[in-house]
Every structure is written in structure tokens, then in C-alpha cells.
Amino acid sequence: LEVEKLEQKLDQQPKVVKSPIDGIVTAVNVRKGSIANSLEPAITISDVNNLQVRVEVGEYYISKLKEGQRVEIRGEAFKDSCYDGRVKSISPIAKQVVSGQKSETVVELIVDVLDEDEELKPGYSAEVKIITEVKDDALLIPYEAIVQDSNNRDVVYIIRNNRAYKRE
């Protein structure tokens, strides 16, 4: 009887849920007549005006990354476009991720998308390239020009006065 009274009282309550932020409802995880899972949000609201990318980076690379670094963002859904971003935050903890038989330690980064447009949608997958270093006076050569010498050192050949010289 007590449950029935509570259900009747609940039915008389207004069916309005208010969000503390503006956005678009992108997921509803609670259905009428079902029990809510306390481990997931009841409703997900996405702020489509301030998109971010969550990136998992292997522990091997994390020492080269810091907040504020420039990021290039590309994806299958927007193949012809490249968007600028910045590393907003780096998680203070690492976690284990299992994929099939392989386990890897990763750290999560949050990247702010700086020049978004209507082509980007919440939930898209993306590929990011984090710019860790920029050298102004660097010589750029094709990868195919690099060979290994007899001591397994990476070398290139330069031409001077019609002669080829080996350089590391």
C-alpha cells in the first residue's frame, strides 16, 4: 500500500527535468517504467557550441605533452577538413585499457576545438595530431631519402661539387 501511495504521489508531480546548462539532449538512459542505473547519467546534454575531443594517449608519449599545445583534428566524417584545437587538460592518473588480448596504459587528454562549424557533431570519432615541437630552420627531406649504413645509423647523401657525401 505504501508503494502505491508513493506511485500515486509521483504521478501527480510535474514531469519536468531542468538542466543547469544549455545544449542538445544526446542520450536518454532512463525509460518509463524502468529502474535507473546509478552508474550512468539519466540524460546527457551536449553543448554543441563548445566541442571537445577526449583522447587516450599511451604512457610512452605522455612526457612530451603539456597543456596549451596545438592540435590538428581530422576525422572520417569530415575528411576534407582539419580543425585547430588546444590541449585543455591532462588527466593526473593513468588507466589500463584492454583491447582484445592486449592491455595498454593510457592517460586521457581533453582537447578544446577552436574553429568548429556545423560539420562537426557530438559523438564523431576523430584523429588528433598533437604538435609537440616546432623548428623554424629545419630541413625537410623525404623519408625515402633516409637509408641505413653498415653500422645501422640513419644517413642521407648530400651532393656537393658533383660528389655524394654521407651525413647522419
N, CA and C atoms as a LAMMPS dump frame, in Angstrom:
ITEM: TIMESTEP
0
ITEM: NUMBER OF ATOMS
504
ITEM: BOX BOUNDS ff ff ff
-5.0000000000000000e+02 5.0000000000000000e+02
-5.0000000000000000e+02 5.0000000000000000e+02
-5.0000000000000000e+02 5.0000000000000000e+02
ITEM: ATOMS id mol type element x y z
1 1 1 N 0.817 -1.207 0
2 1 2 C 0 0 0
3 1 3 C 0.854 1.262 0
4 2 1 N 1.937 1.204 0.771
5 2 2 C 2.82 2.362 0.844
6 2 3 C 3.423 2.681 -0.529
7 3 1 N 3.833 1.634 -1.288
8 3 2 C 4.383 1.822 -2.627
9 3 3 C 3.34 2.427 -3.55
10 4 1 N 2.109 1.95 -3.463
11 4 2 C 1.042 2.502 -4.31
12 4 3 C 0.798 3.972 -4.007
13 5 1 N 0.84 4.346 -2.74
14 5 2 C 0.65 5.752 -2.362
15 5 3 C 1.773 6.619 -2.933
16 6 1 N 3 6.113 -2.841
17 6 2 C 4.133 6.854 -3.381
18 6 3 C 4.055 6.986 -4.896
19 7 1 N 3.613 5.911 -5.573
20 7 2 C 3.474 5.968 -7.034
21 7 3 C 2.405 6.976 -7.431
22 8 1 N 1.295 7.017 -6.698
23 8 2 C 0.236 7.989 -6.995
24 8 3 C 0.736 9.41 -6.779
25 9 1 N 1.489 9.617 -5.702
26 9 2 C 2.048 10.932 -5.416
27 9 3 C 3.038 11.346 -6.519
28 10 1 N 3.833 10.389 -6.976
29 10 2 C 4.791 10.645 -8.038
30 10 3 C 4.09 10.998 -9.345
31 11 1 N 2.975 10.308 -9.642
32 11 2 C 2.218 10.59 -10.863
33 11 3 C 1.645 11.998 -10.861
34 12 1 N 1.422 12.576 -9.691
35 12 2 C 0.848 13.923 -9.594
36 12 3 C 1.917 15.016 -9.748
37 13 1 N 3.174 14.637 -9.663
38 13 2 C 4.265 15.606 -9.795
39 13 3 C 4.439 16 -11.263
40 14 1 N 4.847 17.259 -11.51
41 14 2 C 5.097 17.66 -12.914
42 14 3 C 6.265 16.863 -13.494
43 15 1 N 6.178 16.53 -14.778
44 15 2 C 7.194 15.715 -15.46
45 15 3 C 8.2 16.614 -16.17
46 16 1 N 8.891 17.454 -15.428
47 16 2 C 9.857 18.386 -16
48 16 3 C 11.211 18.147 -15.35
49 17 1 N 12.227 18.021 -16.195
50 17 2 C 13.6 17.916 -15.72
51 17 3 C 14.33 19.139 -16.256
52 18 1 N 14.961 19.905 -15.367
53 18 2 C 15.668 21.108 -15.795
54 18 3 C 17.168 20.864 -15.763
55 19 1 N 17.842 21.356 -16.802
56 19 2 C 19.29 21.21 -16.91
57 19 3 C 19.975 22.502 -16.464
58 20 1 N 21.127 22.386 -15.839
59 20 2 C 21.857 23.597 -15.465
60 20 3 C 22.607 24.233 -16.644
61 21 1 N 22.636 23.555 -17.82
62 21 2 C 23.331 24.097 -18.989
63 21 3 C 22.417 24.065 -20.201
64 22 1 N 22.736 24.899 -21.188
65 22 2 C 22.059 24.853 -22.478
66 22 3 C 22.712 23.792 -23.331
67 23 1 N 21.958 23.192 -24.225
68 23 2 C 22.524 22.209 -25.131
69 23 3 C 21.456 21.358 -25.757
70 24 1 N 21.909 20.264 -26.356
71 24 2 C 21.015 19.334 -27.038
72 24 3 C 21.062 18.009 -26.297
73 25 1 N 19.886 17.407 -26.074
74 25 2 C 19.832 16.098 -25.44
75 25 3 C 20.364 15.083 -26.44
76 26 1 N 21.461 14.421 -26.085
77 26 2 C 22.085 13.46 -26.995
78 26 3 C 21.929 12.02 -26.519
79 27 1 N 21.457 11.819 -25.3
80 27 2 C 21.208 10.46 -24.8
81 27 3 C 20.22 10.508 -23.645
82 28 1 N 19.29 9.555 -23.664
83 28 2 C 18.351 9.369 -22.561
84 28 3 C 18.508 7.922 -22.117
85 29 1 N 18.997 7.73 -20.901
86 29 2 C 19.285 6.389 -20.402
87 29 3 C 18.242 5.862 -19.437
88 30 1 N 17.144 6.603 -19.238
89 30 2 C 16.077 6.176 -18.343
90 30 3 C 14.793 6.08 -19.152
91 31 1 N 14.123 4.966 -19.064
92 31 2 C 12.858 4.745 -19.777
93 31 3 C 11.722 4.647 -18.772
94 32 1 N 10.552 5.04 -19.203
95 32 2 C 9.376 4.97 -18.34
96 32 3 C 9.154 3.526 -17.894
97 33 1 N 8.992 3.361 -16.616
98 33 2 C 8.741 2.029 -16.076
99 33 3 C 9.991 1.225 -15.788
100 34 1 N 11.162 1.805 -16.054
101 34 2 C 12.395 1.071 -15.799
102 34 3 C 13.107 1.65 -14.583
103 35 1 N 14.064 0.905 -14.091
104 35 2 C 14.862 1.345 -12.948
105 35 3 C 16.135 1.983 -13.483
106 36 1 N 16.473 3.158 -12.949
107 36 2 C 17.659 3.879 -13.404
108 36 3 C 18.925 3.218 -12.876
109 37 1 N 19.955 3.238 -13.706
110 37 2 C 21.268 2.746 -13.31
111 37 3 C 22.01 3.906 -12.644
112 38 1 N 22.416 3.73 -11.408
113 38 2 C 23.072 4.828 -10.686
114 38 3 C 24.485 5.092 -11.173
115 39 1 N 25.029 4.232 -12.054
116 39 2 C 26.395 4.409 -12.542
117 39 3 C 26.48 5.204 -13.847
118 40 1 N 25.342 5.537 -14.438
119 40 2 C 25.366 6.326 -15.674
120 40 3 C 24.38 7.474 -15.557
121 41 1 N 24.625 8.546 -16.306
122 41 2 C 23.708 9.693 -16.218
123 41 3 C 22.342 9.341 -16.78
124 42 1 N 21.287 9.933 -16.213
125 42 2 C 19.936 9.703 -16.715
126 42 3 C 19.783 10.324 -18.1
127 43 1 N 20.317 11.519 -18.267
128 43 2 C 20.225 12.247 -19.535
129 43 3 C 21.583 12.884 -19.811
130 44 1 N 22.015 12.837 -21.075
131 44 2 C 23.248 13.507 -21.467
132 44 3 C 22.885 14.697 -22.333
133 45 1 N 23.411 15.842 -21.967
134 45 2 C 23.183 17.065 -22.737
135 45 3 C 24.53 17.534 -23.262
136 46 1 N 24.599 17.764 -24.565
137 46 2 C 25.855 18.187 -25.186
138 46 3 C 25.786 19.663 -25.54
139 47 1 N 26.83 20.382 -25.193
140 47 2 C 26.963 21.781 -25.565
141 47 3 C 27.654 21.817 -26.923
142 48 1 N 26.877 21.95 -27.985
143 48 2 C 27.434 21.876 -29.342
144 48 3 C 28.189 23.143 -29.738
145 49 1 N 28.186 24.142 -28.879
146 49 2 C 28.93 25.365 -29.174
147 49 3 C 30.329 25.349 -28.582
148 50 1 N 30.641 24.363 -27.764
149 50 2 C 31.962 24.256 -27.143
150 50 3 C 32.407 22.805 -27.189
151 51 1 N 32.711 22.322 -28.393
152 51 2 C 33.064 20.915 -28.55
153 51 3 C 34.463 20.622 -28.022
154 52 1 N 34.606 19.401 -27.525
155 52 2 C 35.89 18.916 -27.04
156 52 3 C 36.109 17.51 -27.569
157 53 1 N 37.372 17.105 -27.623
158 53 2 C 37.738 15.757 -28.032
159 53 3 C 38.432 15.1 -26.844
160 54 1 N 37.996 13.89 -26.493
161 54 2 C 38.678 13.106 -25.457
162 54 3 C 39.665 12.193 -26.177
163 55 1 N 40.915 12.234 -25.731
164 55 2 C 41.976 11.484 -26.39
165 55 3 C 42.683 10.616 -25.356
166 56 1 N 42.889 9.351 -25.686
167 56 2 C 43.679 8.471 -24.829
168 56 3 C 45.061 8.32 -25.455
169 57 1 N 46.091 8.701 -24.69
170 57 2 C 47.462 8.693 -25.181
171 57 3 C 48.253 7.657 -24.397
172 58 1 N 49.017 6.844 -25.102
173 58 2 C 49.852 5.845 -24.448
174 58 3 C 50.888 6.487 -23.542
175 59 1 N 51.234 5.792 -22.463
176 59 2 C 52.157 6.354 -21.472
177 59 3 C 53.525 6.681 -22.059
178 60 1 N 53.905 6.021 -23.132
179 60 2 C 55.202 6.274 -23.765
180 60 3 C 55.308 7.721 -24.255
181 61 1 N 54.193 8.287 -24.723
182 61 2 C 54.199 9.617 -25.332
183 61 3 C 53.854 10.739 -24.358
184 62 1 N 53.297 10.423 -23.21
185 62 2 C 52.714 11.446 -22.346
186 62 3 C 53.739 12.461 -21.842
187 63 1 N 54.997 12.082 -21.693
188 63 2 C 56.006 13.023 -21.183
189 63 3 C 56.267 14.175 -22.162
190 64 1 N 55.902 14.015 -23.427
191 64 2 C 56.116 15.062 -24.429
192 64 3 C 54.949 16.045 -24.511
193 65 1 N 53.875 15.775 -23.769
194 65 2 C 52.661 16.575 -23.904
195 65 3 C 52.478 17.514 -22.724
196 66 1 N 51.873 18.695 -23.022
197 66 2 C 51.552 19.648 -21.967
198 66 3 C 50.336 20.468 -22.391
199 67 1 N 49.694 21.049 -21.403
200 67 2 C 48.51 21.868 -21.673
201 67 3 C 48.893 23.05 -22.559
202 68 1 N 47.992 23.401 -23.465
203 68 2 C 48.207 24.533 -24.352
204 68 3 C 48.811 24.179 -25.698
205 69 1 N 49.271 22.928 -25.871
206 69 2 C 49.872 22.56 -27.158
207 69 3 C 48.81 22.556 -28.259
208 70 1 N 49.264 22.933 -29.458
209 70 2 C 48.378 22.986 -30.622
210 70 3 C 48.043 21.57 -31.084
211 71 1 N 46.81 21.399 -31.561
212 71 2 C 46.329 20.095 -32.01
213 71 3 C 45.641 20.263 -33.361
214 72 1 N 45.9 19.329 -34.278
215 72 2 C 45.168 19.261 -35.549
216 72 3 C 44.165 18.122 -35.427
217 73 1 N 42.902 18.382 -35.784
218 73 2 C 41.825 17.403 -35.619
219 73 3 C 41.251 17.052 -36.986
220 74 1 N 41.235 15.752 -37.29
221 74 2 C 40.661 15.246 -38.54
222 74 3 C 39.743 14.075 -38.209
223 75 1 N 38.883 13.707 -39.173
224 75 2 C 38.009 12.568 -38.932
225 75 3 C 37.372 12.05 -40.191
226 76 1 N 36.838 10.836 -40.121
227 76 2 C 36.19 10.199 -41.271
228 76 3 C 34.982 11.006 -41.75
229 77 1 N 34.217 11.555 -40.816
230 77 2 C 33.001 12.277 -41.192
231 77 3 C 33.294 13.641 -41.793
232 78 1 N 34.502 14.155 -41.6
233 78 2 C 34.873 15.459 -42.15
234 78 3 C 36.258 15.373 -42.778
235 79 1 N 36.395 14.434 -43.743
236 79 2 C 37.686 14.095 -44.369
237 79 3 C 38.42 15.276 -44.97
238 80 1 N 37.693 16.202 -45.565
239 80 2 C 38.339 17.298 -46.273
240 80 3 C 38.683 18.476 -45.371
241 81 1 N 38.395 18.373 -44.083
242 81 2 C 38.616 19.49 -43.17
243 81 3 C 39.606 19.118 -42.075
244 82 1 N 40.319 20.115 -41.616
245 82 2 C 41.225 19.973 -40.473
246 82 3 C 40.91 21.123 -39.525
247 83 1 N 40.637 20.786 -38.285
248 83 2 C 40.268 21.796 -37.295
249 83 3 C 41.392 21.99 -36.294
250 84 1 N 41.512 23.226 -35.82
251 84 2 C 42.52 23.546 -34.808
252 84 3 C 41.964 23.278 -33.423
253 85 1 N 42.86 22.842 -32.539
254 85 2 C 42.484 22.628 -31.157
255 85 3 C 43.663 22.915 -30.248
256 86 1 N 43.409 22.881 -28.961
257 86 2 C 44.446 23.06 -27.937
258 86 3 C 44.22 22.036 -26.839
259 87 1 N 45.33 21.491 -26.31
260 87 2 C 45.228 20.574 -25.176
261 87 3 C 44.745 21.397 -23.988
262 88 1 N 43.56 21.067 -23.492
263 88 2 C 42.986 21.796 -22.356
264 88 3 C 43.468 21.216 -21.032
265 89 1 N 43.432 19.876 -20.932
266 89 2 C 43.839 19.262 -19.67
267 89 3 C 44.386 17.866 -19.909
268 90 1 N 45.233 17.447 -18.984
269 90 2 C 45.818 16.11 -18.997
270 90 3 C 45.456 15.461 -17.674
271 91 1 N 44.846 14.303 -17.732
272 91 2 C 44.423 13.617 -16.51
273 91 3 C 45.625 13.353 -15.603
274 92 1 N 45.441 13.511 -14.291
275 92 2 C 46.552 13.255 -13.365
276 92 3 C 46.791 11.767 -13.103
277 93 1 N 45.917 10.907 -13.651
278 93 2 C 46.073 9.469 -13.433
279 93 3 C 46.093 8.725 -14.761
280 94 1 N 46.736 7.573 -14.757
281 94 2 C 46.748 6.68 -15.922
282 94 3 C 45.774 5.549 -15.653
283 95 1 N 45.314 4.904 -16.721
284 95 2 C 44.417 3.763 -16.552
285 95 3 C 44.785 2.671 -17.546
286 96 1 N 44.394 1.462 -17.224
287 96 2 C 44.623 0.314 -18.096
288 96 3 C 43.436 0.16 -19.032
289 97 1 N 43.72 -0.007 -20.313
290 97 2 C 42.69 -0.241 -21.319
291 97 3 C 42.982 -1.584 -21.96
292 98 1 N 41.971 -2.454 -21.997
293 98 2 C 42.135 -3.777 -22.59
294 98 3 C 41.422 -3.785 -23.93
295 99 1 N 42.159 -4.174 -24.969
296 99 2 C 41.601 -4.292 -26.308
297 99 3 C 41.951 -5.678 -26.83
298 100 1 N 40.968 -6.573 -26.834
299 100 2 C 41.221 -7.957 -27.232
300 100 3 C 42.124 -8.623 -26.226
301 101 1 N 43.269 -9.109 -26.669
302 101 2 C 44.236 -9.764 -25.798
303 101 3 C 45.281 -8.79 -25.252
304 102 1 N 45.265 -7.554 -25.737
305 102 2 C 46.319 -6.591 -25.408
306 102 3 C 45.85 -5.587 -24.355
307 103 1 N 46.732 -5.279 -23.412
308 103 2 C 46.466 -4.282 -22.383
309 103 3 C 47.455 -3.133 -22.552
310 104 1 N 46.972 -1.908 -22.389
311 104 2 C 47.823 -0.743 -22.566
312 104 3 C 47.52 0.269 -21.468
313 105 1 N 48.542 0.992 -21.028
314 105 2 C 48.367 2.062 -20.058
315 105 3 C 48.23 3.371 -20.818
316 106 1 N 47.144 4.108 -20.539
317 106 2 C 46.878 5.354 -21.252
318 106 3 C 46.553 6.467 -20.265
319 107 1 N 46.698 7.699 -20.747
320 107 2 C 46.321 8.889 -19.996
321 107 3 C 45.344 9.669 -20.862
322 108 1 N 44.265 10.159 -20.258
323 108 2 C 43.252 10.88 -21.023
324 108 3 C 43.563 12.37 -21.101
325 109 1 N 43.415 12.938 -22.3
326 109 2 C 43.563 14.366 -22.547
327 109 3 C 42.214 14.914 -22.979
328 110 1 N 41.957 16.159 -22.664
329 110 2 C 40.791 16.872 -23.189
330 110 3 C 41.332 17.95 -24.117
331 111 1 N 40.828 17.976 -25.355
332 111 2 C 41.248 18.95 -26.359
333 111 3 C 40.056 19.841 -26.692
334 112 1 N 40.232 21.149 -26.566
335 112 2 C 39.199 22.099 -26.983
336 112 3 C 39.283 22.296 -28.485
337 113 1 N 38.125 22.242 -29.168
338 113 2 C 38.067 22.52 -30.6
339 113 3 C 37.915 24.035 -30.742
340 114 1 N 38.848 24.676 -31.461
341 114 2 C 38.863 26.136 -31.533
342 114 3 C 38.056 26.708 -32.69
343 115 1 N 38.061 26.05 -33.836
344 115 2 C 37.383 26.606 -35.014
345 115 3 C 36.319 25.653 -35.534
346 116 1 N 35.341 25.372 -34.699
347 116 2 C 34.31 24.402 -35.069
348 116 3 C 33.281 25.029 -36.005
349 117 1 N 32.538 24.174 -36.707
350 117 2 C 31.421 24.612 -37.539
351 117 3 C 30.35 23.531 -37.54
352 118 1 N 29.34 23.699 -38.378
353 118 2 C 28.195 22.776 -38.395
354 118 3 C 28.574 21.362 -38.832
355 119 1 N 29.718 21.214 -39.49
356 119 2 C 30.16 19.904 -39.968
357 119 3 C 30.506 18.967 -38.805
358 120 1 N 30.945 19.526 -37.683
359 120 2 C 31.301 18.728 -36.502
360 120 3 C 30.06 18.44 -35.673
361 121 1 N 29.95 17.207 -35.219
362 121 2 C 28.806 16.781 -34.415
363 121 3 C 29.298 16.066 -33.164
364 122 1 N 28.611 16.239 -32.038
365 122 2 C 28.973 15.462 -30.841
366 122 3 C 28.878 13.971 -31.138
367 123 1 N 29.854 13.22 -30.672
368 123 2 C 29.84 11.777 -30.864
369 123 3 C 30.682 11.287 -32.032
370 124 1 N 31.13 12.187 -32.919
371 124 2 C 32.001 11.762 -34.011
372 124 3 C 33.32 11.242 -33.455
373 125 1 N 33.918 10.308 -34.175
374 125 2 C 35.274 9.907 -33.829
375 125 3 C 36.232 10.859 -34.544
376 126 1 N 37.415 11.006 -33.979
377 126 2 C 38.379 11.94 -34.554
378 126 3 C 39.782 11.396 -34.389
379 127 1 N 40.648 11.867 -35.251
380 127 2 C 42.076 11.562 -35.157
381 127 3 C 42.772 12.879 -34.855
382 128 1 N 43.641 12.875 -33.86
383 128 2 C 44.316 14.114 -33.499
384 128 3 C 45.823 13.986 -33.699
385 129 1 N 46.427 15.098 -34.058
386 129 2 C 47.873 15.194 -34.171
387 129 3 C 48.283 16.323 -33.244
388 130 1 N 49.025 15.99 -32.191
389 130 2 C 49.443 16.989 -31.209
390 130 3 C 50.828 17.5 -31.601
391 131 1 N 50.938 18.794 -31.778
392 131 2 C 52.188 19.414 -32.188
393 131 3 C 53.033 19.608 -30.925
394 132 1 N 54.093 18.805 -30.793
395 132 2 C 54.911 18.843 -29.582
396 132 3 C 56.131 19.743 -29.721
397 133 1 N 56.537 20.021 -30.951
398 133 2 C 57.722 20.849 -31.149
399 133 3 C 57.673 21.458 -32.544
400 134 1 N 58.119 22.691 -32.648
401 134 2 C 58.199 23.377 -33.937
402 134 3 C 59.613 23.918 -34.091
403 135 1 N 60.232 23.601 -35.235
404 135 2 C 61.579 24.111 -35.525
405 135 3 C 61.485 24.937 -36.799
406 136 1 N 61.89 26.208 -36.687
407 136 2 C 61.777 27.115 -37.829
408 136 3 C 62.813 26.86 -38.91
409 137 1 N 64.051 26.579 -38.535
410 137 2 C 65.126 26.418 -39.509
411 137 3 C 65.441 24.949 -39.765
412 138 1 N 64.425 24.132 -39.873
413 138 2 C 64.641 22.699 -40.078
414 138 3 C 64.593 22.373 -41.567
415 139 1 N 65.408 21.423 -41.96
416 139 2 C 65.414 20.946 -43.334
417 139 3 C 64.466 19.763 -43.433
418 140 1 N 63.562 19.823 -44.361
419 140 2 C 62.589 18.75 -44.549
420 140 3 C 62.992 17.932 -45.766
421 141 1 N 63.193 16.622 -45.551
422 141 2 C 63.556 15.739 -46.651
423 141 3 C 62.576 14.583 -46.693
424 142 1 N 62.405 13.961 -47.857
425 142 2 C 61.509 12.803 -47.935
426 142 3 C 62.036 11.646 -47.097
427 143 1 N 61.15 10.911 -46.497
428 143 2 C 61.528 9.757 -45.679
429 143 3 C 62.32 8.744 -46.51
430 144 1 N 61.965 8.637 -47.772
431 144 2 C 62.626 7.678 -48.655
432 144 3 C 64.099 8.005 -48.867
433 145 1 N 64.525 9.233 -48.571
434 145 2 C 65.928 9.626 -48.759
435 145 3 C 66.813 9.131 -47.618
436 146 1 N 66.228 8.663 -46.542
437 146 2 C 66.995 8.186 -45.386
438 146 3 C 67.285 6.699 -45.56
439 147 1 N 68.559 6.34 -45.397
440 147 2 C 68.973 4.936 -45.512
441 147 3 C 69.818 4.584 -44.291
442 148 1 N 70.051 3.306 -44.099
443 148 2 C 70.927 2.876 -43.005
444 148 3 C 72.264 2.451 -43.575
445 149 1 N 73.318 2.875 -42.862
446 149 2 C 74.648 2.479 -43.303
447 149 3 C 75.011 1.131 -42.68
448 150 1 N 76.247 0.693 -42.865
449 150 2 C 76.681 -0.619 -42.38
450 150 3 C 76.679 -0.714 -40.851
451 151 1 N 76.647 0.432 -40.143
452 151 2 C 76.584 0.451 -38.674
453 151 3 C 75.167 0.685 -38.157
454 152 1 N 74.158 0.534 -39.036
455 152 2 C 72.743 0.725 -38.71
456 152 3 C 72.411 2.142 -38.256
457 153 1 N 73.173 3.126 -38.723
458 153 2 C 72.869 4.532 -38.447
459 153 3 C 72.041 5.078 -39.598
460 154 1 N 71.084 5.966 -39.28
461 154 2 C 70.294 6.622 -40.322
462 154 3 C 71.145 7.705 -40.965
463 155 1 N 71.261 7.66 -42.279
464 155 2 C 72.081 8.63 -43.01
465 155 3 C 71.343 9.091 -44.266
466 156 1 N 71.799 10.229 -44.784
467 156 2 C 71.346 10.724 -46.088
468 156 3 C 72.597 11.071 -46.886
469 157 1 N 72.434 11.159 -48.171
470 157 2 C 73.546 11.548 -49.032
471 157 3 C 73.26 12.947 -49.57
472 158 1 N 74.263 13.818 -49.447
473 158 2 C 74.141 15.163 -49.997
474 158 3 C 75.114 15.285 -51.164
475 159 1 N 74.784 16.143 -52.088
476 159 2 C 75.622 16.347 -53.276
477 159 3 C 76.316 17.693 -53.145
478 160 1 N 77.663 17.674 -53.264
479 160 2 C 78.477 18.893 -53.277
480 160 3 C 79.554 18.738 -54.334
481 161 1 N 79.624 19.681 -55.228
482 161 2 C 80.614 19.643 -56.313
483 161 3 C 80.537 18.329 -57.079
484 162 1 N 79.335 17.914 -57.382
485 162 2 C 79.077 16.687 -58.141
486 162 3 C 79.56 15.425 -57.46
487 163 1 N 79.721 15.446 -56.154
488 163 2 C 80.106 14.253 -55.384
489 163 3 C 79.089 14.015 -54.287
490 164 1 N 78.822 12.751 -53.982
491 164 2 C 77.879 12.385 -52.918
492 164 3 C 78.635 12.203 -51.604
493 165 1 N 78.123 12.836 -50.541
494 165 2 C 78.709 12.718 -49.199
495 165 3 C 77.647 12.197 -48.238
496 166 1 N 78.079 11.292 -47.35
497 166 2 C 77.176 10.708 -46.374
498 166 3 C 77.085 11.599 -45.142
499 167 1 N 75.846 11.845 -44.656
500 167 2 C 75.628 12.65 -43.439
501 167 3 C 74.613 11.935 -42.548
502 168 1 N 74.899 11.912 -41.235
503 168 2 C 73.921 11.347 -40.272
504 168 3 C 72.748 12.296 -40.157
